[in-house]
């Protein structure tokens, strides 16, 4: 199972730049970039909530499960 991050897609739909979103969410551009590029290992619910508030979207618009069986390690 893999979780794909579609933050860049939602940002493009809203015409939101990384710098602007980072400022409004209250996190660094670098940390937001890590999330946007799918390199993050985790995201706080409070951060996800704020991103969704600013972008006026739902978590499912940003986080998409890709059922190809690769990616994030499954919990044992």
N, C-alpha and C positions, 0 to 999 in steps of 0.2 A: 504494500500500500504506500502511496506517495501523496503528499499534500502539495498542491501547486499554489503558488502565491500569484494572484492576478491583480495585485495592487497597481501595477503600472497601467493596466487596462482601464481600471476604474478611474485612476488619476487622469488619464488621457480623455476619457468620456466627460469628466468634469472640468477639463482644461485647467488642472491644478498642477503647479510646479512643485518639485520636491522641496525646495527651500520654503515655499509658502506653507505647504502641509506640515513640514517639520516645526515651523514656528507656531502654527495654530494648535498642533497636537502637544507641543512642549517636549519634544525629543530632538536629539541632534540629527543633522542631515545624514551623517555617517551611519547612525543606527537605523534610520529609516531606509537608507539605501541598501543596507544589509538585508532588511526585510523585503524590500521591493525586488531585489535580485534573487530571492529565494535561498539565501545563504544562512538565514536565521535558524537556529535550532529550537527556539521557543519565542513566544510573544505573550506578554502579560495581557490578561483580559481587560485591565483598565486602559492599556494602550490601544488595544483593538477596539474597544468601545469608543475611545476618543477619535480614532481614525474614522470609524463609521459615522460618528456624529458630524465631523467636519465634512466628510465626503457625501453625507446623506445617503448611506447605503446600509446593507446588512452584512454581517460577517461572511455569509455564504457567497457574497459578491466578490470577496477578496480571497477567501480560502476555498479551494476546490479540490475535492478528492479525486485523484487520478488512479483508477483501479488497475494499473498495469503491473502491480506487484513489486515495484522497486521504489527506492527512496528511503523514507524514514523507517528506522528500525522498529519492529513491533515489540510491544511490551511482553515479557514472559510471565 
